[in-house]
Amino acid sequence: MPGEFHGQRSLHEFSVDMTCEACANTVTHILNKLGGVQFDIDLPNKKVCITSEHSVDTLLETLGKTGKAVSYLGPK
Amino acid sequence: MPGEFHGQRSLHEFSVDMTCEACANTVTHILNKLGGVQFDIDLPNKKVCITSEHSVDTLLETLGKTGKAVSYLGPK
């Protein structure tokens, strides 16, 4: 059942200012390096949905490594 | 005089697979975070010229954090 997770896993939605496929690849690369995340990237809408046990702060800091404008939209 | 530096500063040319302005911004962000570098980004030609005391390996590793295809073209 989507959205049902054990432990502290939560689904968070972020806005990330991606403009091309390579931008999305950068986000993928940086999130995979962090580890412990499952995510979907919605390039046209510049959104990234992340399921993980990491805090929102950690996720924001990680996404910020792309140098792109990032903001937290909220839980989903 | 361009190309004349004291110490171990060298000018290196890298190929970085950037496709848009935001890709170039990511490269700028990551190089600035490394520090100790001066650089020019040539987006149309997907090239980055870096003057620094860092080793080529360090620069390759840093550029690799973008998740983009990166290769060393040589000294300039």
Backbone of each chain as nested JSON, in Angstrom:
{
  "chains": [
    {"id": "A", "residues": [
      {"number": 1, "name": "MET", "atoms": {"N": [0.853, -1.207, 0.0], "CA": [0.0, 0.0, 0.0], "C": [0.879, 1.245, 0.0]}},
      {"number": 2, "name": "PRO", "atoms": {"N": [0.775, 2.058, -0.984], "CA": [1.652, 3.223, -1.059], "C": [1.44, 4.145, 0.138]}},
      {"number": 3, "name": "GLY", "atoms": {"N": [2.508, 4.679, 0.655], "CA": [2.396, 5.614, 1.773], "C": [2.461, 4.927, 3.109]}},
      {"number": 4, "name": "GLU", "atoms": {"N": [2.348, 3.603, 3.109], "CA": [2.432, 2.881, 4.383], "C": [3.844, 2.362, 4.575]}},
      {"number": 5, "name": "PHE", "atoms": {"N": [4.55, 2.908, 5.553], "CA": [5.917, 2.47, 5.786], "C": [6.119, 2.189, 7.258]}},
      {"number": 6, "name": "HIS", "atoms": {"N": [7.056, 1.309, 7.527], "CA": [7.41, 1.028, 8.913], "C": [8.49, 2.007, 9.357]}},
      {"number": 7, "name": "GLY", "atoms": {"N": [8.712, 2.114, 10.653], "CA": [9.749, 2.999, 11.175], "C": [9.429, 4.446, 10.876]}},
      {"number": 8, "name": "GLN", "atoms": {"N": [10.471, 5.229, 10.601], "CA": [10.322, 6.67, 10.441], "C": [10.29, 7.108, 8.985]}},
      {"number": 9, "name": "ARG", "atoms": {"N": [10.066, 6.176, 8.093], "CA": [10.103, 6.538, 6.676], "C": [8.93, 7.464, 6.344]}},
      {"number": 10, "name": "SER", "atoms": {"N": [9.245, 8.564, 5.677], "CA": [8.205, 9.515, 5.312], "C": [8.394, 9.935, 3.865]}},
      {"number": 11, "name": "LEU", "atoms": {"N": [7.294, 10.387, 3.281], "CA": [7.317, 10.842, 1.9], "C": [7.249, 12.369, 1.892]}},
      {"number": 12, "name": "HIS", "atoms": {"N": [8.273, 12.974, 1.312], "CA": [8.366, 14.431, 1.275], "C": [8.439, 14.921, -0.161]}},
      {"number": 13, "name": "GLU", "atoms": {"N": [7.829, 16.066, -0.378], "CA": [7.864, 16.64, -1.717], "C": [8.703, 17.926, -1.709]}},
      {"number": 14, "name": "PHE", "atoms": {"N": [9.615, 18.009, -2.662], "CA": [10.491, 19.175, -2.782], "C": [10.354, 19.795, -4.169]}},
      {"number": 15, "name": "SER", "atoms": {"N": [10.531, 21.1, -4.205], "CA": [10.66, 21.797, -5.475], "C": [12.155, 21.941, -5.774]}},
      {"number": 16, "name": "VAL", "atoms": {"N": [12.589, 21.494, -6.936], "CA": [14.0, 21.606, -7.339], "C": [14.04, 22.186, -8.75]}},
      {"number": 17, "name": "ASP", "atoms": {"N": [14.761, 23.278, -8.907], "CA": [14.743, 24.002, -10.18], "C": [15.585, 23.309, -11.261]}},
      {"number": 18, "name": "MET", "atoms": {"N": [15.017, 22.214, -11.791], "CA": [15.668, 21.458, -12.87], "C": [15.115, 21.928, -14.206]}},
      {"number": 19, "name": "THR", "atoms": {"N": [15.991, 22.043, -15.199], "CA": [15.495, 22.497, -16.498], "C": [15.756, 21.521, -17.639]}},
      {"number": 20, "name": "CYS", "atoms": {"N": [16.574, 20.507, -17.401], "CA": [16.821, 19.544, -18.488], "C": [17.097, 18.165, -17.903]}},
      {"number": 21, "name": "GLU", "atoms": {"N": [17.199, 17.191, -18.768], "CA": [17.426, 15.808, -18.365], "C": [18.711, 15.67, -17.55]}},
      {"number": 22, "name": "ALA", "atoms": {"N": [19.724, 16.436, -17.931], "CA": [21.009, 16.361, -17.217], "C": [20.876, 16.897, -15.798]}},
      {"number": 23, "name": "CYS", "atoms": {"N": [20.015, 17.902, -15.625], "CA": [19.726, 18.408, -14.276], "C": [19.113, 17.29, -13.433]}},
      {"number": 24, "name": "ALA", "atoms": {"N": [18.168, 16.58, -14.001], "CA": [17.513, 15.477, -13.292], "C": [18.526, 14.388, -12.965]}},
      {"number": 25, "name": "ASN", "atoms": {"N": [19.463, 14.135, -13.876], "CA": [20.502, 13.13, -13.619], "C": [21.385, 13.541, -12.447]}},
      {"number": 26, "name": "THR", "atoms": {"N": [21.658, 14.832, -12.341], "CA": [22.466, 15.331, -11.227], "C": [21.743, 15.078, -9.906]}},
      {"number": 27, "name": "VAL", "atoms": {"N": [20.448, 15.342, -9.874], "CA": [19.661, 15.106, -8.663], "C": [19.681, 13.612, -8.318]}},
      {"number": 28, "name": "THR", "atoms": {"N": [19.499, 12.769, -9.333], "CA": [19.545, 11.318, -9.138], "C": [20.884, 10.9, -8.538]}},
      {"number": 29, "name": "HIS", "atoms": {"N": [21.964, 11.416, -9.124], "CA": [23.32, 11.07, -8.674], "C": [23.533, 11.444, -7.212]}},
      {"number": 30, "name": "ILE", "atoms": {"N": [23.134, 12.639, -6.854], "CA": [23.382, 13.152, -5.501], "C": [22.511, 12.428, -4.469]}},
      {"number": 31, "name": "LEU", "atoms": {"N": [21.279, 12.098, -4.842], "CA": [20.416, 11.353, -3.911], "C": [20.914, 9.922, -3.737]}},
      {"number": 32, "name": "ASN", "atoms": {"N": [21.375, 9.294, -4.812], "CA": [21.9, 7.933, -4.707], "C": [23.154, 7.899, -3.838]}},
      {"number": 33, "name": "LYS", "atoms": {"N": [23.939, 8.963, -3.913], "CA": [25.153, 9.049, -3.1], "C": [24.801, 9.154, -1.611]}},
      {"number": 34, "name": "LEU", "atoms": {"N": [23.736, 9.89, -1.312], "CA": [23.265, 9.983, 0.076], "C": [22.832, 8.596, 0.561]}},
      {"number": 35, "name": "GLY", "atoms": {"N": [22.071, 7.899, -0.272], "CA": [21.604, 6.556, 0.083], "C": [20.392, 6.592, 1.002]}},
      {"number": 36, "name": "GLY", "atoms": {"N": [19.752, 5.449, 1.147], "CA": [18.594, 5.359, 2.047], "C": [17.397, 6.154, 1.581]}},
      {"number": 37, "name": "VAL", "atoms": {"N": [17.3, 6.345, 0.284], "CA": [16.18, 7.108, -0.271], "C": [15.557, 6.366, -1.449]}},
      {"number": 38, "name": "GLN", "atoms": {"N": [14.258, 6.543, -1.582], "CA": [13.558, 6.166, -2.817], "C": [12.942, 7.446, -3.329]}},
      {"number": 39, "name": "PHE", "atoms": {"N": [12.988, 7.662, -4.63], "CA": [12.492, 8.953, -5.105], "C": [11.963, 8.89, -6.528]}},
      {"number": 40, "name": "ASP", "atoms": {"N": [11.108, 9.855, -6.804], "CA": [10.602, 10.062, -8.154], "C": [10.894, 11.501, -8.537]}},
      {"number": 41, "name": "ILE", "atoms": {"N": [11.391, 11.68, -9.748], "CA": [11.683, 13.027, -10.236], "C": [10.676, 13.394, -11.314]}},
      {"number": 42, "name": "ASP", "atoms": {"N": [10.005, 14.504, -11.099], "CA": [9.027, 15.017, -12.059], "C": [9.651, 16.261, -12.685]}},
      {"number": 43, "name": "LEU", "atoms": {"N": [10.356, 16.025, -13.8], "CA": [11.122, 17.104, -14.434], "C": [10.242, 18.26, -14.928]}},
      {"number": 44, "name": "PRO", "atoms": {"N": [9.143, 17.973, -15.667], "CA": [8.325, 19.089, -16.174], "C": [7.802, 19.995, -15.062]}},
      {"number": 45, "name": "ASN", "atoms": {"N": [7.453, 19.394, -13.916], "CA": [6.912, 20.183, -12.807], "C": [7.975, 20.572, -11.777]}},
      {"number": 46, "name": "LYS", "atoms": {"N": [9.231, 20.198, -12.065], "CA": [10.358, 20.555, -11.184], "C": [10.125, 20.11, -9.744]}},
      {"number": 47, "name": "LYS", "atoms": {"N": [9.628, 18.884, -9.608], "CA": [9.364, 18.352, -8.273], "C": [10.114, 17.046, -8.059]}},
      {"number": 48, "name": "VAL", "atoms": {"N": [10.537, 16.824, -6.814], "CA": [11.172, 15.571, -6.434], "C": [10.462, 15.053, -5.185]}},
      {"number": 49, "name": "CYS", "atoms": {"N": [9.924, 13.836, -5.277], "CA": [9.273, 13.197, -4.124], "C": [10.225, 12.154, -3.567]}},
      {"number": 50, "name": "ILE", "atoms": {"N": [10.519, 12.263, -2.288], "CA": [11.509, 11.387, -1.665], "C": [10.902, 10.657, -0.476]}},
      {"number": 51, "name": "THR", "atoms": {"N": [11.079, 9.332, -0.469], "CA": [10.714, 8.516, 0.687], "C": [12.0, 8.116, 1.379]}},
      {"number": 52, "name": "SER", "atoms": {"N": [12.145, 8.486, 2.631], "CA": [13.363, 8.127, 3.349], "C": [13.206, 8.353, 4.837]}},
      {"number": 53, "name": "GLU", "atoms": {"N": [14.209, 7.873, 5.578], "CA": [14.233, 8.094, 7.02], "C": [15.052, 9.341, 7.353]}},
      {"number": 54, "name": "HIS", "atoms": {"N": [15.677, 9.936, 6.341], "CA": [16.457, 11.149, 6.591], "C": [15.521, 12.305, 6.952]}},
      {"number": 55, "name": "SER", "atoms": {"N": [16.051, 13.256, 7.707], "CA": [15.258, 14.436, 8.064], "C": [15.099, 15.339, 6.845]}},
      {"number": 56, "name": "VAL", "atoms": {"N": [14.104, 16.196, 6.905], "CA": [13.891, 17.17, 5.832], "C": [15.127, 18.049, 5.672]}},
      {"number": 57, "name": "ASP", "atoms": {"N": [15.763, 18.415, 6.776], "CA": [16.976, 19.243, 6.715], "C": [18.083, 18.546, 5.936]}},
      {"number": 58, "name": "THR", "atoms": {"N": [18.265, 17.254, 6.225], "CA": [19.295, 16.488, 5.515], "C": [18.977, 16.424, 4.029]}},
      {"number": 59, "name": "LEU", "atoms": {"N": [17.709, 16.208, 3.712], "CA": [17.316, 16.11, 2.304], "C": [17.493, 17.461, 1.607]}},
      {"number": 60, "name": "LEU", "atoms": {"N": [17.14, 18.546, 2.295], "CA": [17.309, 19.878, 1.713], "C": [18.788, 20.18, 1.474]}},
      {"number": 61, "name": "GLU", "atoms": {"N": [19.615, 19.802, 2.447], "CA": [21.052, 20.048, 2.321], "C": [21.622, 19.244, 1.147]}},
      {"number": 62, "name": "THR", "atoms": {"N": [21.159, 17.998, 1.022], "CA": [21.644, 17.146, -0.057], "C": [21.218, 17.696, -1.421]}},
      {"number": 63, "name": "LEU", "atoms": {"N": [19.945, 18.044, -1.537], "CA": [19.465, 18.602, -2.81], "C": [20.176, 19.923, -3.115]}},
      {"number": 64, "name": "GLY", "atoms": {"N": [20.534, 20.67, -2.067], "CA": [21.22, 21.951, -2.241], "C": [22.597, 21.811, -2.856]}},
      {"number": 65, "name": "LYS", "atoms": {"N": [23.176, 20.602, -2.755], "CA": [24.494, 20.359, -3.35], "C": [24.472, 20.482, -4.861]}},
      {"number": 66, "name": "THR", "atoms": {"N": [23.292, 20.434, -5.44], "CA": [23.179, 20.602, -6.887], "C": [23.4, 22.059, -7.29]}},
      {"number": 67, "name": "GLY", "atoms": {"N": [23.327, 22.965, -6.301], "CA": [23.444, 24.393, -6.631], "C": [22.15, 24.958, -7.201]}},
      {"number": 68, "name": "LYS", "atoms": {"N": [21.123, 24.125, -7.238], "CA": [19.832, 24.571, -7.777], "C": [18.954, 25.122, -6.658]}},
      {"number": 69, "name": "ALA", "atoms": {"N": [18.014, 25.961, -7.041], "CA": [17.058, 26.474, -6.065], "C": [16.2, 25.31, -5.589]}},
      {"number": 70, "name": "VAL", "atoms": {"N": [16.11, 25.131, -4.273], "CA": [15.399, 23.997, -3.677], "C": [14.483, 24.514, -2.577]}},
      {"number": 71, "name": "SER", "atoms": {"N": [13.28, 23.999, -2.496], "CA": [12.428, 24.312, -1.347], "C": [11.578, 23.101, -0.979]}},
      {"number": 72, "name": "TYR", "atoms": {"N": [11.161, 23.086, 0.273], "CA": [10.36, 21.976, 0.773], "C": [8.893, 22.303, 0.574]}},
      {"number": 73, "name": "LEU", "atoms": {"N": [8.175, 21.425, -0.108], "CA": [6.754, 21.673, -0.373], "C": [5.868, 21.06, 0.707]}},
      {"number": 74, "name": "GLY", "atoms": {"N": [6.38, 20.024, 1.38], "CA": [5.595, 19.414, 2.462], "C": [5.542, 17.903, 2.344]}},
      {"number": 75, "name": "PRO", "atoms": {"N": [4.924, 17.261, 3.346], "CA": [4.758, 15.803, 3.294], "C": [3.685, 15.454, 2.266]}},
      {"number": 76, "name": "LYS", "atoms": {"N": [3.728, 14.212, 1.826], "CA": [2.683, 13.783, 0.875], "C": [1.919, 12.608, 1.448]}}
    ]},
    {"id": "B", "residues": [
      {"number": 1, "name": "MET", "atoms": {"N": [50.464, 38.132, -17.189], "CA": [50.665, 37.263, -18.369], "C": [49.894, 35.959, -18.163]}},
      {"number": 2, "name": "PRO", "atoms": {"N": [48.988, 35.652, -19.012], "CA": [48.184, 34.436, -18.813], "C": [49.068, 33.194, -18.833]}},
      {"number": 3, "name": "GLY", "atoms": {"N": [48.772, 32.284, -17.972], "CA": [49.509, 31.03, -17.954], "C": [50.715, 31.082, -17.042]}},
      {"number": 4, "name": "GLU", "atoms": {"N": [51.077, 32.275, -16.585], "CA": [52.23, 32.376, -15.685], "C": [51.743, 32.444, -14.243]}},
      {"number": 5, "name": "PHE", "atoms": {"N": [52.01, 31.411, -13.488], "CA": [51.563, 31.367, -12.106], "C": [52.706, 30.948, -11.221]}},
      {"number": 6, "name": "HIS", "atoms": {"N": [52.629, 31.384, -9.975], "CA": [53.626, 30.968, -9.007], "C": [53.146, 29.678, -8.355]}},
      {"number": 7, "name": "GLY", "atoms": {"N": [54.05, 28.984, -7.69], "CA": [53.682, 27.747, -7.014], "C": [53.256, 26.693, -8.025]}},
      {"number": 8, "name": "GLN", "atoms": {"N": [52.267, 25.891, -7.626], "CA": [51.871, 24.743, -8.443], "C": [50.589, 25.0, -9.23]}},
      {"number": 9, "name": "ARG", "atoms": {"N": [50.21, 26.252, -9.379], "CA": [48.951, 26.531, -10.073], "C": [49.061, 26.145, -11.547]}},
      {"number": 10, "name": "SER", "atoms": {"N": [48.08, 25.401, -12.007], "CA": [48.095, 24.973, -13.404], "C": [46.722, 25.169, -14.009]}},
      {"number": 11, "name": "LEU", "atoms": {"N": [46.712, 25.295, -15.33], "CA": [45.464, 25.461, -16.059], "C": [45.117, 24.15, -16.752]}},
      {"number": 12, "name": "HIS", "atoms": {"N": [43.962, 23.609, -16.396], "CA": [43.532, 22.32, -16.933], "C": [42.202, 22.476, -17.661]}},
      {"number": 13, "name": "GLU", "atoms": {"N": [42.051, 21.706, -18.728], "CA": [40.792, 21.739, -19.471], "C": [40.056, 20.408, -19.309]}},
      {"number": 14, "name": "PHE", "atoms": {"N": [38.768, 20.522, -18.977], "CA": [37.94, 19.338, -18.794], "C": [36.733, 19.404, -19.717]}},
      {"number": 15, "name": "SER", "atoms": {"N": [36.295, 18.237, -20.127], "CA": [35.011, 18.119, -20.815], "C": [33.955, 17.752, -19.77]}},
      {"number": 16, "name": "VAL", "atoms": {"N": [32.883, 18.529, -19.695], "CA": [31.794, 18.247, -18.747], "C": [30.477, 18.32, -19.522]}},
      {"number": 17, "name": "ASP", "atoms": {"N": [29.702, 17.254, -19.44], "CA": [28.499, 17.15, -20.263], "C": [27.341, 18.009, -19.721]}},
      {"number": 18, "name": "MET", "atoms": {"N": [27.485, 19.318, -19.942], "CA": [26.449, 20.277, -19.518], "C": [25.524, 20.557, -20.703]}},
      {"number": 19, "name": "THR", "atoms": {"N": [24.225, 20.65, -20.414], "CA": [23.31, 20.914, -21.523], "C": [22.482, 22.184, -21.369]}},
      {"number": 20, "name": "CYS", "atoms": {"N": [22.479, 22.767, -20.185], "CA": [21.712, 24.003, -20.015], "C": [22.385, 24.906, -18.991]}},
      {"number": 21, "name": "GLU", "atoms": {"N": [21.837, 26.102, -18.855], "CA": [22.402, 27.087, -17.934], "C": [22.422, 26.554, -16.5]}},
      {"number": 22, "name": "ALA", "atoms": {"N": [21.393, 25.807, -16.132], "CA": [21.33, 25.266, -14.775], "C": [22.425, 24.229, -14.541]}},
      {"number": 23, "name": "CYS", "atoms": {"N": [22.774, 23.483, -15.577], "CA": [23.906, 22.543, -15.493], "C": [25.188, 23.32, -15.188]}},
      {"number": 24, "name": "ALA", "atoms": {"N": [25.388, 24.419, -15.893], "CA": [26.579, 25.247, -15.686], "C": [26.587, 25.814, -14.273]}},
      {"number": 25, "name": "ASN", "atoms": {"N": [25.414, 26.185, -13.765], "CA": [25.315, 26.707, -12.399], "C": [25.711, 25.644, -11.376]}},
      {"number": 26, "name": "THR", "atoms": {"N": [25.345, 24.403, -11.657], "CA": [25.718, 23.314, -10.756], "C": [27.235, 23.157, -10.712]}},
      {"number": 27, "name": "VAL", "atoms": {"N": [27.871, 23.223, -11.878], "CA": [29.34, 23.125, -11.936], "C": [29.969, 24.283, -11.161]}},
      {"number": 28, "name": "THR", "atoms": {"N": [29.44, 25.488, -11.358], "CA": [29.935, 26.674, -10.64], "C": [29.823, 26.462, -9.126]}},
      {"number": 29, "name": "HIS", "atoms": {"N": [28.658, 25.991, -8.697], "CA": [28.401, 25.776, -7.272], "C": [29.399, 24.788, -6.669]}},
      {"number": 30, "name": "ILE", "atoms": {"N": [29.596, 23.682, -7.361], "CA": [30.45, 22.622, -6.827], "C": [31.917, 23.033, -6.826]}},
      {"number": 31, "name": "LEU", "atoms": {"N": [32.354, 23.773, -7.841], "CA": [33.746, 24.248, -7.861], "C": [33.973, 25.31, -6.787]}},
      {"number": 32, "name": "ASN", "atoms": {"N": [33.005, 26.188, -6.593], "CA": [33.147, 27.214, -5.552], "C": [33.206, 26.581, -4.164]}},
      {"number": 33, "name": "LYS", "atoms": {"N": [32.472, 25.484, -4.002], "CA": [32.485, 24.778, -2.719], "C": [33.861, 24.153, -2.458]}},
      {"number": 34, "name": "LEU", "atoms": {"N": [34.488, 23.642, -3.507], "CA": [35.853, 23.101, -3.384], "C": [36.801, 24.219, -2.961]}},
      {"number": 35, "name": "GLY", "atoms": {"N": [36.69, 25.361, -3.627], "CA": [37.554, 26.501, -3.305], "C": [38.923, 26.379, -3.934]}},
      {"number": 36, "name": "GLY", "atoms": {"N": [39.68, 27.493, -3.946], "CA": [41.036, 27.469, -4.489], "C": [41.088, 27.257, -5.988]}},
      {"number": 37, "name": "VAL", "atoms": {"N": [40.034, 27.652, -6.662], "CA": [39.983, 27.48, -8.115], "C": [39.521, 28.773, -8.797]}},
      {"number": 38, "name": "GLN", "atoms": {"N": [40.032, 28.989, -9.978], "CA": [39.478, 30.001, -10.881], "C": [39.067, 29.229, -12.123]}},
      {"number": 39, "name": "PHE", "atoms": {"N": [37.926, 29.58, -12.687], "CA": [37.48, 28.761, -13.817], "C": [36.602, 29.534, -14.792]}},
      {"number": 40, "name": "ASP", "atoms": {"N": [36.603, 29.026, -16.0], "CA": [35.709, 29.523, -17.044], "C": [34.897, 28.349, -17.546]}},
      {"number": 41, "name": "ILE", "atoms": {"N": [33.593, 28.585, -17.704], "CA": [32.716, 27.534, -18.221], "C": [32.266, 27.909, -19.622]}},
      {"number": 42, "name": "ASP", "atoms": {"N": [32.522, 27.008, -20.546], "CA": [32.127, 27.191, -21.949], "C": [30.984, 26.218, -22.207]}},
      {"number": 43, "name": "LEU", "atoms": {"N": [29.761, 26.712, -21.973], "CA": [28.587, 25.842, -22.048], "C": [28.362, 25.255, -23.45]}},
      {"number": 44, "name": "PRO", "atoms": {"N": [28.4, 26.072, -24.526], "CA": [28.14, 25.5, -25.857], "C": [29.106, 24.374, -26.216]}},
      {"number": 45, "name": "ASN", "atoms": {"N": [30.364, 24.517, -25.794], "CA": [31.361, 23.5, -26.112], "C": [31.556, 22.474, -24.99]}},
      {"number": 46, "name": "LYS", "atoms": {"N": [30.755, 22.613, -23.935], "CA": [30.799, 21.665, -22.812], "C": [32.208, 21.509, -22.25]}},
      {"number": 47, "name": "LYS", "atoms": {"N": [32.878, 22.655, -22.08], "CA": [34.237, 22.621, -21.54], "C": [34.343, 23.501, -20.302]}},
      {"number": 48, "name": "VAL", "atoms": {"N": [35.19, 23.065, -19.378], "CA": [35.476, 23.856, -18.185], "C": [36.996, 23.962, -18.055]}},
      {"number": 49, "name": "CYS", "atoms": {"N": [37.503, 25.204, -18.025], "CA": [38.931, 25.438, -17.826], "C": [39.145, 25.892, -16.392]}},
      {"number": 50, "name": "ILE", "atoms": {"N": [40.016, 25.183, -15.684], "CA": [40.221, 25.453, -14.26], "C": [41.687, 25.749, -13.977]}},
      {"number": 51, "name": "THR", "atoms": {"N": [41.919, 26.852, -13.303], "CA": [43.256, 27.169, -12.797], "C": [43.246, 26.921, -11.3]}},
      {"number": 52, "name": "SER", "atoms": {"N": [44.118, 26.041, -10.834], "CA": [44.146, 25.756, -9.395], "C": [45.388, 24.974, -9.027]}},
      {"number": 53, "name": "GLU", "atoms": {"N": [45.592, 24.843, -7.726], "CA": [46.708, 24.041, -7.214], "C": [46.253, 22.615, -6.931]}},
      {"number": 54, "name": "HIS", "atoms": {"N": [44.954, 22.365, -7.076], "CA": [44.45, 21.003, -6.852], "C": [44.949, 20.073, -7.958]}},
      {"number": 55, "name": "SER", "atoms": {"N": [45.054, 18.799, -7.603], "CA": [45.465, 17.809, -8.601], "C": [44.338, 17.563, -9.592]}},
      {"number": 56, "name": "VAL", "atoms": {"N": [44.692, 17.032, -10.737], "CA": [43.685, 16.677, -11.745], "C": [42.698, 15.671, -11.166]}},
      {"number": 57, "name": "ASP", "atoms": {"N": [43.198, 14.736, -10.36], "CA": [42.31, 13.74, -9.743], "C": [41.264, 14.41, -8.843]}},
      {"number": 58, "name": "THR", "atoms": {"N": [41.715, 15.365, -8.054], "CA": [40.785, 16.082, -7.171], "C": [39.754, 16.838, -7.995]}},
      {"number": 59, "name": "LEU", "atoms": {"N": [40.209, 17.468, -9.063], "CA": [39.287, 18.234, -9.9], "C": [38.288, 17.31, -10.602]}},
      {"number": 60, "name": "LEU", "atoms": {"N": [38.78, 16.152, -11.06], "CA": [37.89, 15.177, -11.712], "C": [36.854, 14.66, -10.717]}},
      {"number": 61, "name": "GLU", "atoms": {"N": [37.294, 14.393, -9.506], "CA": [36.392, 13.876, -8.48], "C": [35.326, 14.928, -8.146]}},
      {"number": 62, "name": "THR", "atoms": {"N": [35.771, 16.177, -8.058], "CA": [34.842, 17.265, -7.739], "C": [33.821, 17.455, -8.855]}},
      {"number": 63, "name": "LEU", "atoms": {"N": [34.304, 17.504, -10.089], "CA": [33.384, 17.661, -11.221], "C": [32.436, 16.468, -11.31]}},
      {"number": 64, "name": "GLY", "atoms": {"N": [32.924, 15.29, -10.908], "CA": [32.118, 14.078, -10.951], "C": [30.935, 14.122, -10.008]}},
      {"number": 65, "name": "LYS", "atoms": {"N": [31.003, 14.994, -8.989], "CA": [29.886, 15.125, -8.049], "C": [28.633, 15.653, -8.724]}},
      {"number": 66, "name": "THR", "atoms": {"N": [28.783, 16.214, -9.904], "CA": [27.609, 16.687, -10.638], "C": [26.82, 15.533, -11.225]}},
      {"number": 67, "name": "GLY", "atoms": {"N": [27.446, 14.341, -11.266], "CA": [26.781, 13.212, -11.892], "C": [26.841, 13.266, -13.406]}},
      {"number": 68, "name": "LYS", "atoms": {"N": [27.547, 14.264, -13.927], "CA": [27.655, 14.412, -15.383], "C": [28.896, 13.679, -15.887]}},
      {"number": 69, "name": "ALA", "atoms": {"N": [28.888, 13.331, -17.17], "CA": [30.064, 12.717, -17.771], "C": [31.183, 13.745, -17.807]}},
      {"number": 70, "name": "VAL", "atoms": {"N": [32.335, 13.365, -17.26], "CA": [33.468, 14.283, -17.136], "C": [34.731, 13.592, -17.664]}},
      {"number": 71, "name": "SER", "atoms": {"N": [35.552, 14.327, -18.41], "CA": [36.855, 13.777, -18.773], "C": [37.887, 14.882, -18.823]}},
      {"number": 72, "name": "TYR", "atoms": {"N": [39.13, 14.485, -18.66], "CA": [40.235, 15.444, -18.65], "C": [40.765, 15.584, -20.064]}},
      {"number": 73, "name": "LEU", "atoms": {"N": [40.782, 16.824, -20.545], "CA": [41.247, 17.052, -21.915], "C": [42.747, 17.349, -21.956]}},
      {"number": 74, "name": "GLY", "atoms": {"N": [43.287, 17.862, -20.851], "CA": [44.725, 18.134, -20.804], "C": [45.028, 19.524, -20.279]}},
      {"number": 75, "name": "PRO", "atoms": {"N": [46.328, 19.815, -20.126], "CA": [46.723, 21.154, -19.665], "C": [46.536, 22.154, -20.796]}},
      {"number": 76, "name": "LYS", "atoms": {"N": [46.441, 23.42, -20.419], "CA": [46.317, 24.445, -21.471], "C": [47.466, 25.424, -21.348]}}
    ]}
  ]
}
